[in-house]
Amino acid sequence: MRASTARRDAAARLREAGVASPERDADLLLAHVLDVGLGRLPLVEDLGAAEQEQYDALVARRADREPLQHLTGSAAFRHVELAVGPGVFVPRPETELLAGWAIEQAHLVGRAPVVVDLCTGSGAIARAIADEVPDADVHAVELDEGALAWAERNLAGTGVDLRHGDLASAFDDLLGTVDVVVCNPPYIPLEAWESVAAEARDHDPHLALFSGQDGLDAIRVLERRAAELLRPGGVVGAEHADVQGESAPGVFVATGCWADVADHRDLAGRPRYLTARLAR
C-alpha cells in the first residue's frame, strides 16, 4: 500500500475513534513502525506487507484509546526520553513547566542543591533535574510498585536516590535539609471519573490519578511533608487540576507556614501548578 494512503486511512480511523490528534498520532505510529524520524515520512513511498500489518495493529490499539506512548514505548520529557508502558502514568507536556520551575530553583541555591521529587511515577521530573542540574543531590519516591519498576529503569545510572515509599513519610533522613520539593500528585476528584480521558482512566494507575472527593487529599499530605522536609526558606512546587487554581494554593495559605504562595498557568492559560516558600 502507498504510505500516504495508509497514513490518511489511519488518521481517519483515529479521528472517528475520538483521538484528539489523529493526524499526528498516525504519523508517529508509522514513524515508529519504520524506525525513522517524522521528517523522513514524506520520503517513504510504499509499505511492505509486514510493515502494513504492524501499522494496522498499532492503529487499531490507538483507536481503542490505548495511550500512544504505550504503543511506542517512550515519552519525551524536556531533554530526556523516558521508557513508559502499562503500569505507569504517562508524563504530560504541561508537567515540563513544573519541572522547569524546580530546575530554576535548584540553580538558585548557590551550592549543590538537595531536591526531592515526591510521587515520581516514571521518574520524569527527577530525571530532568538530574539531567539539567548535574550537581544536584536528587531523591525520588514512588508508592506504586508497578510505577516504581519504570522509575528504576529511567533513573538507572543517573545518581538519583530512588526509594519505594509513601510521600507522607518518605525521607526521614532528610528532614529540614531539602532546598526544593517538587511533586506531581494525584489530584482528580473521585466524582470526576466519567470526565477523565479514556487514555488516562483506563490505562494510567488510579493511584496516580484520583485523590479523594475534592481531589486535594494528596496535596494536603504534600503540604505537611514538604514543611517537614524543607529547610527554612526552601521551596515547594506541585501540579494540580485546572479547576484547582484557588483551592490547591489555599491548602498552603491556610496553614500559615508558607510565604510567597503563588499559582502558575500553563501554555494554554490554565491554572496548572502552585509554588510556595517555607516561612518558619
Buried (B, 14 or more C-beta within 10 A) or exposed (E): BEBEEBBEBBBEBBBEBEBEEBBBBBBBBBBBBBEEEEEEBEEBEEBEEEBBEBBBEBBBBBBEBBBBBBBBEBBEBBEBEBBBBEBBBBBBEBBBBBBBBBBEBBEEBEEEBBBBBBBBBBBBBBBBBBBBBEEBBBBBBBBBEEBBBBBEBBBEEBEBBBBEBEBBEBBEEBEEBBBBBBBBBBBBBBEBEEEBEBBBBEBBBBBBBBBBEBBBBBBBBBBBBBBBBBEEEBBBBBBBBEBBBEBBBBBBBEBEBBEEBEBBBBEEEEBBBBBBBBBE
